[in-house]
Amino acid sequence: MKIKKSNIKIFLALLVLVLGYFFTNGDEFSDNFKPVSNVCKKEMKEKDYVQKYCKGTIEYVLSDKTRIDCLTDEYAIEYDWAHKWAESIGQSLYYARMTGKKPAVAIIMKCPEDEKYIKRIQLADERITIFKIKGYE
C-alpha cells in the first residue's frame, strides 16, 4: 500500500493545527472535560467531621480495641466517606451490637452525586440511621 505525499502533508498540516489549538486554547478545551460537579472535593479529613459534628464520646474504645467514631446516648455512629458506604454498614451494626445502641452512619458526601450511596445504605438495612454531612457546601 502506497501512501501519497499529499496525504502525508495534509495529515501533518492538520496535526500542526490541532496541536496549535491546544497550546493556545488549552484552558478552554479542558473546561469541557471537567467532572459533572466541580464541588467533588475532600477538603477536611474524616476525623475533622467527627470533631465538628459528634455530640457524644469521640473514639470510644471497645473491649476488643476497636474504636467507635462517635458514641451517644442513643447511637453508635460510624463516620465515613460516601464511597465507603458498605464498610460503614458493617461497622455501625457491629458497634451497635457491642454497645446496645442503635446503629448509625454519618456519611460524608463530597458532591451531590454521592446521594446514590445513601440509597444503597437504605436498601441494605433500614435499621441504620443515616446522618448526611454535605462536605461540599
N, CA, C and O atoms as a MOPAC input file, in Angstrom:
PM7 MOZYME 1SCF
protein

 N      0.85200 1    -1.16900 1     0.00000 1
 C      0.00000 1     0.00000 1     0.00000 1
 C      0.89800 1     1.23200 1     0.00000 1
 O      1.78800 1     1.37900 1     0.83700 1
 N      0.64500 1     2.08100 1    -0.93100 1
 C      1.47200 1     3.26200 1    -1.09800 1
 C      0.69900 1     4.49000 1    -0.60900 1
 O     -0.44500 1     4.72100 1    -0.99900 1
 N      1.36400 1     5.27700 1     0.26200 1
 C      0.73900 1     6.48600 1     0.78800 1
 C      1.24500 1     7.67000 1    -0.02400 1
 O      2.45000 1     7.84400 1    -0.21000 1
 N      0.32200 1     8.46800 1    -0.49700 1
 C      0.69700 1     9.62800 1    -1.29800 1
 C      1.30600 1    10.70800 1    -0.41900 1
 O      0.91300 1    10.88900 1     0.73300 1
 N      2.27200 1    11.41900 1    -0.98200 1
 C      2.91900 1    12.51000 1    -0.26000 1
 C      1.91600 1    13.59800 1     0.09200 1
 O      2.04700 1    14.25500 1     1.12500 1
 N      0.93100 1    13.78800 1    -0.74600 1
 C     -0.06200 1    14.83000 1    -0.47800 1
 C     -0.90300 1    14.48900 1     0.76000 1
 O     -1.27800 1    15.37600 1     1.52700 1
 N     -1.19600 1    13.19100 1     0.94400 1
 C     -1.94700 1    12.77100 1     2.13000 1
 C     -1.12800 1    12.98300 1     3.40600 1
 O     -1.66600 1    13.37500 1     4.44100 1
 N      0.16100 1    12.72100 1     3.31900 1
 C      1.03100 1    12.93000 1     4.47900 1
 C      1.08700 1    14.41600 1     4.81500 1
 O      1.04700 1    14.79300 1     5.98600 1
 N      1.18000 1    15.25200 1     3.79700 1
 C      1.24100 1    16.69900 1     4.02400 1
 C     -0.06200 1    17.19300 1     4.66700 1
 O     -0.03000 1    18.02900 1     5.57000 1
 N     -1.18600 1    16.68400 1     4.21000 1
 C     -2.47800 1    17.07400 1     4.77700 1
 C     -2.55700 1    16.63500 1     6.24800 1
 O     -2.99100 1    17.39400 1     7.11300 1
 N     -2.13000 1    15.40300 1     6.50600 1
 C     -2.14200 1    14.89300 1     7.87100 1
 C     -1.26800 1    15.74500 1     8.78300 1
 O     -1.69000 1    16.10900 1     9.88100 1
 N     -0.06700 1    16.06200 1     8.34300 1
 C      0.84900 1    16.86800 1     9.14800 1
 C      0.29400 1    18.28000 1     9.37700 1
 O      0.43600 1    18.84200 1    10.46300 1
 N     -0.33000 1    18.83900 1     8.35300 1
 C     -0.90200 1    20.17500 1     8.49500 1
 C     -2.03200 1    20.16200 1     9.53300 1
 O     -2.12400 1    21.06600 1    10.36400 1
 N     -2.87300 1    19.15200 1     9.48500 1
 C     -3.94800 1    19.02900 1    10.46500 1
 C     -3.39200 1    18.81400 1    11.87500 1
 O     -3.91000 1    19.36100 1    12.84900 1
 N     -2.34700 1    18.02100 1    11.96500 1
 C     -1.72300 1    17.77200 1    13.25300 1
 C     -1.17300 1    19.06500 1    13.85200 1
 O     -1.33700 1    19.32100 1    15.04500 1
 N     -0.53000 1    19.86700 1    13.02900 1
 C      0.00600 1    21.15300 1    13.48300 1
 C     -1.13200 1    22.07000 1    13.93400 1
 O     -1.00400 1    22.75700 1    14.94800 1
 N     -2.23200 1    22.08800 1    13.20200 1
 C     -3.36700 1    22.92100 1    13.58100 1
 C     -3.96600 1    22.49100 1    14.91800 1
 O     -4.25300 1    23.32500 1    15.77700 1
 N     -4.15000 1    21.20200 1    15.08300 1
 C     -4.74000 1    20.69000 1    16.32000 1
 C     -3.82500 1    20.97000 1    17.50200 1
 O     -4.28500 1    21.44500 1    18.54000 1
 N     -2.53900 1    20.68400 1    17.35800 1
 C     -1.59700 1    20.94200 1    18.45000 1
 C     -1.51400 1    22.43200 1    18.75700 1
 O     -1.43600 1    22.83100 1    19.91900 1
 N     -1.53000 1    23.24000 1    17.72400 1
 C     -1.50800 1    24.69000 1    17.92300 1
 C     -2.72400 1    25.15900 1    18.69500 1
 O     -2.62500 1    26.03600 1    19.55300 1
 N     -3.85400 1    24.58200 1    18.39300 1
 C     -5.08400 1    24.93100 1    19.10500 1
 C     -4.95200 1    24.61600 1    20.59400 1
 O     -5.30300 1    25.43700 1    21.44100 1
 N     -4.44000 1    23.41300 1    20.91100 1
 C     -4.29900 1    23.02200 1    22.30200 1
 C     -3.31700 1    23.91400 1    23.05500 1
 O     -3.52600 1    24.23400 1    24.22500 1
 N     -2.25700 1    24.30600 1    22.38000 1
 C     -1.26500 1    25.15400 1    23.05300 1
 C     -1.77700 1    26.57300 1    23.27000 1
 O     -1.36100 1    27.24000 1    24.21800 1
 N     -2.66400 1    27.03800 1    22.41500 1
 C     -3.17100 1    28.40900 1    22.57400 1
 C     -4.49600 1    28.47500 1    23.30800 1
 O     -4.80200 1    29.48900 1    23.93500 1
 N     -5.29300 1    27.40500 1    23.24100 1
 C     -6.61800 1    27.39900 1    23.86400 1
 C     -6.80800 1    26.22500 1    24.81200 1
 O     -7.93200 1    25.75900 1    25.00000 1
 N     -5.76200 1    25.75700 1    25.39300 1
 C     -5.84000 1    24.55900 1    26.22800 1
 C     -6.81000 1    24.68400 1    27.37200 1
 O     -7.51000 1    23.72600 1    27.69700 1
 N     -6.86800 1    25.86500 1    28.00100 1
 C     -7.76600 1    26.04300 1    29.13900 1
 C     -9.22200 1    25.90600 1    28.72600 1
 O    -10.01600 1    25.27600 1    29.42500 1
 N     -9.56700 1    26.49600 1    27.59100 1
 C    -10.94800 1    26.38200 1    27.11500 1
 C    -11.29500 1    24.93500 1    26.80900 1
 O    -12.40400 1    24.48500 1    27.10000 1
 N    -10.36300 1    24.21100 1    26.22900 1
 C    -10.61400 1    22.81500 1    25.88400 1
 C    -10.80200 1    21.97900 1    27.14300 1
 O    -11.72600 1    21.17000 1    27.21600 1
 N     -9.93000 1    22.16700 1    28.14100 1
 C    -10.00900 1    21.34300 1    29.34200 1
 C    -11.27900 1    21.62100 1    30.13500 1
 O    -11.74300 1    20.74100 1    30.86000 1
 N    -11.85700 1    22.81900 1    30.02300 1
 C    -13.10100 1    23.12200 1    30.72200 1
 C    -14.22900 1    22.20600 1    30.28100 1
 O    -15.15600 1    21.94200 1    31.04700 1
 N    -14.15300 1    21.71700 1    29.04300 1
 C    -15.19500 1    20.83900 1    28.52700 1
 C    -15.11400 1    19.43800 1    29.11400 1
 O    -16.05500 1    18.65800 1    28.96400 1
 N    -14.02900 1    19.10400 1    29.77200 1
 C    -13.84300 1    17.75300 1    30.27800 1
 C    -13.72300 1    17.69600 1    31.79400 1
 O    -13.10400 1    16.77800 1    32.33200 1
 N    -14.30200 1    18.65600 1    32.48100 1
 C    -14.29700 1    18.65600 1    33.93900 1
 C    -15.41200 1    17.73900 1    34.42300 1
 O    -16.35700 1    17.46600 1    33.68200 1
 N    -15.31000 1    17.25900 1    35.66500 1
 C    -16.37500 1    16.40000 1    36.20100 1
 C    -17.72400 1    17.11100 1    36.17800 1
 O    -17.79800 1    18.33800 1    36.11400 1
 N    -18.77900 1    16.31700 1    36.23000 1
 C    -20.12600 1    16.87700 1    36.21100 1
 C    -20.28100 1    17.92400 1    37.30500 1
 O    -20.87300 1    18.98000 1    37.08000 1
 N    -19.76000 1    17.63800 1    38.47000 1
 C    -19.84200 1    18.58100 1    39.57700 1
 C    -18.43800 1    19.03800 1    39.93400 1
 O    -17.56300 1    18.21300 1    40.19800 1
 N    -18.22100 1    20.33300 1    39.94300 1
 C    -16.89300 1    20.81400 1    40.29500 1
 C    -16.74800 1    20.97300 1    41.80400 1
 O    -15.75100 1    21.52400 1    42.27100 1
 N    -17.71500 1    20.50600 1    42.56300 1
 C    -17.64300 1    20.59600 1    44.01200 1
 C    -17.23600 1    19.27000 1    44.64300 1
 O    -17.23300 1    19.15400 1    45.86900 1
 N    -16.89500 1    18.27800 1    43.84500 1
 C    -16.48500 1    16.98600 1    44.37900 1
 C    -15.06200 1    17.09700 1    44.90800 1
 O    -14.09400 1    16.85900 1    44.18600 1
 N    -14.95600 1    17.45700 1    46.16000 1
 C    -13.63400 1    17.61100 1    46.73600 1
 C    -13.65100 1    17.20700 1    48.19600 1
 O    -14.69400 1    17.19100 1    48.85000 1
 N    -12.49100 1    16.89000 1    48.67700 1
 C    -12.33200 1    16.46300 1    50.05200 1
 C    -11.39900 1    17.46900 1    50.71600 1
 O    -10.17800 1    17.34700 1    50.61500 1
 N    -11.96600 1    18.45300 1    51.39000 1
 C    -11.16000 1    19.49500 1    51.99000 1
 C    -10.75100 1    19.16400 1    53.42000 1
 O     -9.65400 1    19.51700 1    53.85100 1
 N    -11.62300 1    18.49200 1    54.15100 1
 C    -11.32700 1    18.14500 1    55.53400 1
 C    -11.07900 1    16.64400 1    55.63800 1
 O    -11.44100 1    15.88600 1    54.73900 1
 N    -10.47500 1    16.22800 1    56.71400 1
 C    -10.27500 1    14.81000 1    56.96700 1
 C    -11.49400 1    14.27100 1    57.70900 1
 O    -12.26200 1    15.01900 1    58.31400 1
 N    -11.64600 1    12.95600 1    57.64300 1
 C    -12.79000 1    12.32100 1    58.31000 1
 C    -12.83900 1    12.70300 1    59.78800 1
 O    -13.90500 1    13.03600 1    60.30500 1
 N    -11.70600 1    12.65700 1    60.46500 1
 C    -11.68800 1    12.96500 1    61.90300 1
 C    -12.12700 1    14.40400 1    62.18800 1
 O    -12.65500 1    14.69500 1    63.26100 1
 N    -11.90400 1    15.30600 1    61.21800 1
 C    -12.35500 1    16.68500 1    61.39200 1
 C    -13.88100 1    16.76400 1    61.45000 1
 O    -14.44300 1    17.54800 1    62.21500 1
 N    -14.53700 1    15.94700 1    60.63600 1
 C    -16.00700 1    15.91000 1    60.64700 1
 C    -16.51200 1    15.31500 1    61.96500 1
 O    -17.51600 1    15.77200 1    62.51200 1
 N    -15.81900 1    14.30400 1    62.46700 1
 C    -16.20900 1    13.71200 1    63.74900 1
 C    -16.11700 1    14.79000 1    64.83500 1
 O    -17.04000 1    14.96500 1    65.63000 1
 N    -15.00200 1    15.49800 1    64.85600 1
 C    -14.81200 1    16.56800 1    65.84700 1
 C    -15.90400 1    17.62900 1    65.74600 1
 O    -16.40600 1    18.12300 1    66.75600 1
 N    -16.25800 1    17.96500 1    64.52000 1
 C    -17.22500 1    19.03900 1    64.29900 1
 C    -18.65900 1    18.63500 1    64.64300 1
 O    -19.41100 1    19.44800 1    65.18000 1
 N    -19.05100 1    17.39700 1    64.34300 1
 C    -20.45800 1    17.01300 1    64.44500 1
 C    -20.81000 1    16.05800 1    65.59100 1
 O    -21.98100 1    15.96600 1    65.95800 1
 N    -19.85600 1    15.36000 1    66.15500 1
 C    -20.17400 1    14.37900 1    67.19400 1
 C    -20.64000 1    15.07400 1    68.46300 1
 O    -19.95800 1    15.95800 1    68.98300 1
 N    -21.79500 1    14.67600 1    68.95300 1
 C    -22.35700 1    15.20900 1    70.20200 1
 C    -22.31600 1    14.11800 1    71.27400 1
 O    -23.26600 1    13.94100 1    72.03600 1
 N    -21.21300 1    13.40400 1    71.31500 1
 C    -21.05400 1    12.32700 1    72.28500 1
 C    -19.57800 1    12.07000 1    72.51600 1
 O    -18.75500 1    12.98000 1    72.41500 1
 N    -19.24400 1    10.81900 1    72.82900 1
 C    -17.86100 1    10.43100 1    73.07500 1
 C    -17.18400 1    10.09300 1    71.75100 1
 O    -17.66900 1     9.25500 1    70.99000 1
 N    -16.07200 1    10.74500 1    71.48800 1
 C    -15.31400 1    10.50500 1    70.26000 1
 C    -14.27800 1     9.40600 1    70.50400 1
 O    -13.60400 1     9.38600 1    71.53400 1
 N    -14.16500 1     8.49000 1    69.53100 1
 C    -13.18800 1     7.39500 1    69.58400 1
 C    -13.37200 1     6.52400 1    70.83100 1
 O    -12.41700 1     6.23300 1    71.55100 1
 N    -14.60700 1     6.12000 1    71.06200 1
 C    -14.90700 1     5.23800 1    72.19100 1
 C    -14.28900 1     3.86300 1    71.91400 1
 O    -14.55400 1     3.26500 1    70.87200 1
 N    -13.47200 1     3.36500 1    72.83600 1
 C    -12.75300 1     2.10400 1    72.63100 1
 C    -13.53000 1     0.94900 1    73.25800 1
 O    -13.87600 1     0.98200 1    74.43900 1
 N    -13.79600 1    -0.07000 1    72.44500 1
 C    -14.47600 1    -1.27500 1    72.92300 1
 C    -13.46100 1    -2.24100 1    73.54000 1
 O    -12.25300 1    -2.02700 1    73.43400 1
 N    -13.94700 1    -3.29100 1    74.17600 1
 C    -13.07300 1    -4.26100 1    74.84400 1
 C    -12.13000 1    -4.97100 1    73.86000 1
 O    -11.05200 1    -5.41800 1    74.25400 1
 N    -12.52400 1    -5.07600 1    72.59900 1
 C    -11.66500 1    -5.72000 1    71.59400 1
 C    -10.73800 1    -4.72300 1    70.89500 1
 O    -10.11500 1    -5.04500 1    69.88300 1
 N    -10.65700 1    -3.52100 1    71.44300 1
 C     -9.76900 1    -2.44400 1    70.96500 1
 C    -10.23500 1    -1.77000 1    69.67200 1
 O     -9.51500 1    -0.94400 1    69.11200 1
 N    -11.44000 1    -2.11900 1    69.19200 1
 C    -11.98400 1    -1.37100 1    68.05200 1
 C    -12.51100 1    -0.04600 1    68.58300 1
 O    -12.82400 1     0.08100 1    69.76600 1
 N    -12.60400 1     0.94000 1    67.69500 1
 C    -12.98800 1     2.28000 1    68.12200 1
 C    -14.24400 1     2.74700 1    67.38700 1
 O    -14.34100 1     2.66200 1    66.16200 1
 N    -15.18300 1     3.23500 1    68.16000 1
 C    -16.40000 1     3.81200 1    67.59700 1
 C    -16.11300 1     5.29400 1    67.37500 1
 O    -15.64700 1     5.98600 1    68.28100 1
 N    -16.39000 1     5.76900 1    66.18300 1
 C    -16.10900 1     7.18100 1    65.89100 1
 C    -16.84000 1     8.10800 1    66.85500 1
 O    -16.26100 1     9.06900 1    67.36300 1
 N    -18.11800 1     7.81500 1    67.10500 1
 C    -18.91700 1     8.68100 1    67.96900 1
 C    -19.97800 1     7.83500 1    68.67900 1
 O    -20.79900 1     7.18800 1    68.02900 1
 N    -19.95600 1     7.84500 1    69.99800 1
 C    -20.93400 1     7.10600 1    70.78400 1
 C    -21.77600 1     8.10400 1    71.56200 1
 O    -21.25700 1     8.87500 1    72.36900 1
 N    -23.09400 1     8.08200 1    71.31000 1
 C    -24.02000 1     8.97800 1    72.02400 1
 C    -24.90800 1     8.13600 1    72.93600 1
 O    -24.76500 1     6.91500 1    73.00200 1
 N    -25.80600 1     8.78500 1    73.62300 1
 C    -26.73600 1     8.04800 1    74.49000 1
 C    -27.62800 1     7.10900 1    73.67800 1
 O    -28.09600 1     6.09100 1    74.18700 1
 N    -27.85800 1     7.45900 1    72.41400 1
 C    -28.78100 1     6.68300 1    71.57700 1
 C    -28.08800 1     5.86600 1    70.47800 1
 O    -28.54600 1     4.77500 1    70.13800 1
 N    -26.98400 1     6.39100 1    69.92100 1
 C    -26.38900 1     5.79800 1    68.72400 1
 C    -24.90400 1     5.44600 1    68.86800 1
 O    -24.15100 1     6.08000 1    69.60800 1
 N    -24.52000 1     4.39400 1    68.11600 1
 C    -23.11300 1     4.09900 1    67.84100 1
 C    -22.91900 1     4.51600 1    66.38200 1
 O    -23.43800 1     3.87200 1    65.47000 1
 N    -22.17200 1     5.59200 1    66.17100 1
 C    -22.10500 1     6.21000 1    64.84100 1
 C    -20.74600 1     5.99900 1    64.18300 1
 O    -19.70600 1     6.31200 1    64.76300 1
 N    -20.77200 1     5.47600 1    62.99300 1
 C    -19.57200 1     5.33700 1    62.17100 1
 C    -19.56600 1     6.47200 1    61.15400 1
 O    -20.51000 1     6.61600 1    60.37700 1
 N    -18.52000 1     7.26700 1    61.15600 1
 C    -18.34100 1     8.33600 1    60.16300 1
 C    -17.51100 1     7.77400 1    59.02200 1
 O    -16.49400 1     7.11700 1    59.24600 1
 N    -17.95400 1     8.03800 1    57.78800 1
 C    -17.16700 1     7.58100 1    56.64500 1
 C    -17.53600 1     8.35100 1    55.39200 1
 O    -18.60300 1     8.95700 1    55.29500 1
 N    -16.62000 1     8.30800 1    54.43600 1
 C    -16.87000 1     8.91900 1    53.12800 1
 C    -17.95900 1     8.12500 1    52.42400 1
 O    -18.07400 1     6.91300 1    52.60700 1
 N    -18.74000 1     8.80300 1    51.63200 1
 C    -19.89400 1     8.17000 1    50.97200 1
 C    -19.49100 1     6.95200 1    50.14900 1
 O    -20.20500 1     5.94900 1    50.15000 1
 N    -18.36900 1     7.02000 1    49.45200 1
 C    -17.98000 1     5.89300 1    48.59500 1
 C    -17.58400 1     4.65300 1    49.41600 1
 O    -17.42800 1     3.56700 1    48.85800 1
 N    -17.42200 1     4.81200 1    50.72600 1
 C    -17.11600 1     3.67700 1    51.59900 1
 C    -18.37400 1     3.21900 1    52.35400 1
 O    -18.28800 1     2.72800 1    53.48000 1
 N    -19.51000 1     3.38300 1    51.73300 1
 C    -20.80900 1     3.09400 1    52.33200 1
 C    -20.91100 1     1.66900 1    52.86500 1
 O    -21.46200 1     1.45600 1    53.94500 1
 N    -20.38900 1     0.69100 1    52.12500 1
 C    -20.52900 1    -0.71100 1    52.53100 1
 C    -19.77500 1    -0.97900 1    53.83900 1
 O    -20.28200 1    -1.67700 1    54.71700 1
 N    -18.57700 1    -0.42800 1    53.96400 1
 C    -17.81500 1    -0.57500 1    55.20800 1
 C    -18.57100 1     0.01400 1    56.39200 1
 O    -18.61100 1    -0.56800 1    57.47700 1
 N    -19.16400 1     1.17000 1    56.16500 1
 C    -19.85300 1     1.85900 1    57.26200 1
 C    -21.02200 1     1.04200 1    57.80400 1
 O    -21.31800 1     1.09300 1    58.99800 1
 N    -21.67900 1     0.29600 1    56.93600 1
 C    -22.80500 1    -0.54000 1    57.36900 1
 C    -22.33300 1    -1.58800 1    58.37800 1
 O    -22.89000 1    -1.71100 1    59.46900 1
 N    -21.31500 1    -2.32800 1    58.00400 1
 C    -20.80600 1    -3.38000 1    58.87700 1
 C    -20.30800 1    -2.85100 1    60.20400 1
 O    -20.58600 1    -3.42400 1    61.25800 1
 N    -19.57100 1    -1.75600 1    60.14600 1
 C    -19.03800 1    -1.18900 1    61.38000 1
 C    -20.15200 1    -0.69100 1    62.29300 1
 O    -20.11400 1    -0.92500 1    63.50100 1
 N    -21.14200 1    -0.00700 1    61.72800 1
 C    -22.21500 1     0.52600 1    62.57300 1
 C    -23.02300 1    -0.59900 1    63.21400 1
 O    -23.41100 1    -0.50100 1    64.37800 1
 N    -23.27600 1    -1.66200 1    62.46000 1
 C    -24.02600 1    -2.79100 1    63.02600 1
 C    -23.23600 1    -3.49000 1    64.13700 1
 O    -23.79900 1    -3.87400 1    65.16200 1
 N    -21.94900 1    -3.64600 1    63.92400 1
 C    -21.09400 1    -4.27800 1    64.93000 1
 C    -21.03100 1    -3.42500 1    66.19900 1
 O    -21.18800 1    -3.94000 1    67.30600 1
 N    -20.80400 1    -2.13000 1    66.03500 1
 C    -20.70300 1    -1.24100 1    67.19400 1
 C    -22.02300 1    -1.17900 1    67.96000 1
 O    -22.02400 1    -1.10800 1    69.18900 1
 N    -23.12700 1    -1.20500 1    67.25200 1
 C    -24.43900 1    -1.19500 1    67.89800 1
 C    -24.63600 1    -2.46400 1    68.72700 1
 O    -25.12400 1    -2.40600 1    69.85600 1
 N    -24.26000 1    -3.59100 1    68.16700 1
 C    -24.39700 1    -4.86600 1    68.88100 1
 C    -23.52400 1    -4.88700 1    70.13600 1
 O    -23.93600 1    -5.40200 1    71.17600 1
 N    -22.33500 1    -4.33300 1    70.03700 1
 C    -21.38400 1    -4.34300 1    71.15900 1
 C    -21.76800 1    -3.37100 1    72.27900 1
 O    -21.34600 1    -3.54100 1    73.42300 1
 N    -22.56500 1    -2.35800 1    71.95000 1
 C    -22.89200 1    -1.33200 1    72.94500 1
 C    -24.35500 1    -1.31100 1    73.36500 1
 O    -24.70300 1    -0.68000 1    74.36300 1
 N    -25.21700 1    -1.99700 1    72.61100 1
 C    -26.65100 1    -1.93300 1    72.90000 1
 C    -27.29200 1    -0.64600 1    72.39000 1
 O    -28.43400 1    -0.34400 1    72.73500 1
 N    -26.57100 1     0.10800 1    71.57700 1
 C    -27.09500 1     1.35000 1    70.99800 1
 C    -27.67600 1     1.06100 1    69.61500 1
 O    -27.54200 1    -0.04600 1    69.09300 1
 N    -28.31900 1     2.06400 1    69.03400 1
 C    -28.84100 1     1.93800 1    67.67300 1
 C    -27.70300 1     2.16500 1    66.67000 1
 O    -26.82600 1     2.99800 1    66.89900 1
 N    -27.72300 1     1.41600 1    65.55400 1
 C    -26.68100 1     1.62000 1    64.54200 1
 C    -26.93500 1     2.89500 1    63.74900 1
 O    -28.07100 1     3.20800 1    63.39100 1
 N    -25.85600 1     3.62200 1    63.48300 1
 C    -25.97800 1     4.84700 1    62.68900 1
 C    -24.69200 1     5.07900 1    61.91900 1
 O    -23.60700 1     4.67500 1    62.33800 1
 N    -24.84300 1     5.74100 1    60.78400 1
 C    -23.68600 1     6.15400 1    59.99000 1
 C    -23.80500 1     7.64600 1    59.71000 1
 O    -24.89400 1     8.16400 1    59.46300 1
 N    -22.67600 1     8.31700 1    59.75400 1
 C    -22.60700 1     9.71700 1    59.33300 1
 C    -21.82900 1     9.68000 1    58.02200 1
 O    -20.61400 1     9.48600 1    58.00800 1
 N    -22.54300 1     9.86700 1    56.94200 1
 C    -21.94900 1     9.74800 1    55.61100 1
 C    -21.52200 1    11.12600 1    55.12000 1
 O    -22.32800 1    12.05100 1    55.02100 1
 N    -20.23800 1    11.23500 1    54.81700 1
 C    -19.66700 1    12.49900 1    54.35100 1
 C    -19.71900 1    12.51000 1    52.83100 1
 O    -19.04400 1    11.72800 1    52.16100 1
 N    -20.52900 1    13.40700 1    52.30700 1
 C    -20.73300 1    13.49900 1    50.86200 1
 C    -19.82300 1    14.59200 1    50.29700 1
 O    -19.86000 1    15.73700 1    50.74800 1
 N    -19.00900 1    14.22500 1    49.30700 1
 C    -18.09600 1    15.19200 1    48.68700 1
 C    -18.76400 1    15.98300 1    47.57500 1
 O    -18.28700 1    17.05100 1    47.19100 1
 N    -19.86600 1    15.46000 1    47.05900 1
 C    -20.58300 1    16.14700 1    45.98400 1
 C    -22.01500 1    15.60400 1    45.92100 1
 O    -22.29900 1    14.54500 1    46.47900 1
 N    -22.90700 1    16.31700 1    45.25100 1
 C    -24.31100 1    15.88100 1    45.18300 1
 C    -24.48200 1    14.46700 1    44.61900 1
 O    -25.42700 1    13.76700 1    44.98200 1
 N    -23.58900 1    14.05300 1    43.75000 1
 C    -23.69600 1    12.72600 1    43.14400 1
 C    -23.54700 1    11.60300 1    44.16800 1
 O    -23.91900 1    10.46200 1    43.89000 1
 N    -23.01200 1    11.90900 1    45.34400 1
 C    -22.83400 1    10.89400 1    46.39000 1
 C    -24.15200 1    10.43200 1    46.99500 1
 O    -24.16900 1     9.48900 1    47.78600 1
 N    -25.23800 1    11.06800 1    46.64200 1
 C    -26.56100 1    10.67800 1    47.14200 1
 C    -26.86100 1     9.20900 1    46.82300 1
 O    -27.59700 1     8.55800 1    47.56400 1
 N    -26.30900 1     8.69000 1    45.74400 1
 C    -26.55500 1     7.29500 1    45.36400 1
 C    -26.10100 1     6.32500 1    46.45300 1
 O    -26.67700 1     5.24800 1    46.60100 1
 N    -25.06800 1     6.70100 1    47.21900 1
 C    -24.57300 1     5.83100 1    48.27300 1
 C    -25.53200 1     5.79600 1    49.46200 1
 O    -25.65500 1     4.77700 1    50.14200 1
 N    -26.20000 1     6.90200 1    49.69900 1
 C    -27.20300 1     6.94900 1    50.76900 1
 C    -28.30900 1     5.94400 1    50.46500 1
 O    -28.75900 1     5.21700 1    51.35100 1
 N    -28.73600 1     5.90900 1    49.22300 1
 C    -29.80200 1     4.98300 1    48.81600 1
 C    -29.36600 1     3.53100 1    49.00000 1
 O    -30.17700 1     2.67700 1    49.35800 1
 N    -28.09800 1     3.25400 1    48.75700 1
 C    -27.60000 1     1.88800 1    48.93100 1
 C    -27.67500 1     1.45800 1    50.39400 1
 O    -28.05000 1     0.32700 1    50.70100 1
 N    -27.31800 1     2.36700 1    51.28400 1
 C    -27.38500 1     2.04400 1    52.71600 1
 C    -28.83700 1     1.79700 1    53.12200 1
 O    -29.12900 1     0.85400 1    53.85700 1
 N    -29.73600 1     2.64100 1    52.64400 1
 C    -31.15800 1     2.47900 1    52.96700 1
 C    -31.67800 1     1.13200 1    52.49500 1
 O    -32.45000 1     0.48300 1    53.20100 1
 N    -31.26600 1     0.70700 1    51.31100 1
 C    -31.69800 1    -0.59000 1    50.78700 1
 C    -31.08400 1    -1.75200 1    51.55900 1
 O    -31.72600 1    -2.78800 1    51.73400 1
 N    -29.86200 1    -1.59100 1    52.01500 1
 C    -29.15100 1    -2.68100 1    52.68900 1
 C    -29.75700 1    -3.00400 1    54.05400 1
 O    -29.94900 1    -4.17300 1    54.38900 1
 N    -30.05400 1    -1.98100 1    54.83100 1
 C    -30.58200 1    -2.23600 1    56.17300 1
 C    -31.30900 1    -0.99700 1    56.67200 1
 O    -30.68400 1     0.02100 1    56.97000 1
 N    -32.62300 1    -1.08500 1    56.76200 1
 C    -33.41600 1     0.08200 1    57.14700 1
 C    -33.32400 1     0.41000 1    58.64100 1
 O    -33.84100 1     1.43800 1    59.07800 1
 N    -32.67300 1    -0.45100 1    59.42700 1
 C    -32.49200 1    -0.16000 1    60.85700 1
 C    -31.40800 1     0.89600 1    61.08900 1
 O    -31.35500 1     1.50400 1    62.15800 1
 N    -30.54900 1     1.11500 1    60.09900 1
 C    -29.43200 1     2.03700 1    60.28000 1
 C    -29.90000 1     3.47600 1    60.05600 1
 O    -30.45100 1     3.81100 1    59.00800 1
 N    -29.67200 1     4.30400 1    61.05200 1
 C    -29.97200 1     5.73100 1    60.92600 1
 C    -28.83800 1     6.37300 1    60.14000 1
 O    -27.66200 1     6.09200 1    60.37100 1
 N    -29.21600 1     7.23700 1    59.20800 1
 C    -28.21900 1     7.87900 1    58.34500 1
 C    -28.20900 1     9.38100 1    58.62200 1
 O    -29.23100 1    10.06100 1    58.53100 1
 N    -27.02900 1     9.86800 1    58.95900 1
 C    -26.81200 1    11.30900 1    59.09100 1
 C    -25.99100 1    11.74400 1    57.89000 1
 O    -24.88100 1    11.25500 1    57.68100 1
 N    -26.53600 1    12.66100 1    57.10100 1
 C    -25.81500 1    13.15200 1    55.91100 1
 C    -24.99200 1    14.36600 1    56.28900 1
 O    -25.47900 1    15.29100 1    56.93800 1
 N    -23.73700 1    14.34600 1    55.87000 1
 C    -22.88100 1    15.51800 1    56.04100 1
 C    -22.46500 1    15.95400 1    54.65400 1
 O    -21.76000 1    15.23200 1    53.94800 1
 N    -22.90300 1    17.13300 1    54.27000 1
 C    -22.56500 1    17.65700 1    52.94600 1
 C    -21.25000 1    18.41400 1    53.04200 1
 O    -21.21800 1    19.59400 1    53.39100 1
 N    -20.17700 1    17.72000 1    52.72700 1
 C    -18.84700 1    18.30000 1    52.81100 1
 C    -18.55100 1    19.27600 1    51.69200 1
 O    -17.46600 1    19.85500 1    51.65700 1
 N    -19.48700 1    19.47400 1    50.77800 1
 C    -19.25300 1    20.32800 1    49.63300 1
 C    -19.92200 1    21.68600 1    49.76500 1
 O    -19.77200 1    22.51700 1    48.86900 1
 N    -20.63200 1    21.94000 1    50.81300 1
 C    -21.30800 1    23.23400 1    50.97100 1
 C    -20.51200 1    24.15200 1    51.86800 1
 O    -20.92600 1    25.28500 1    52.11500 1

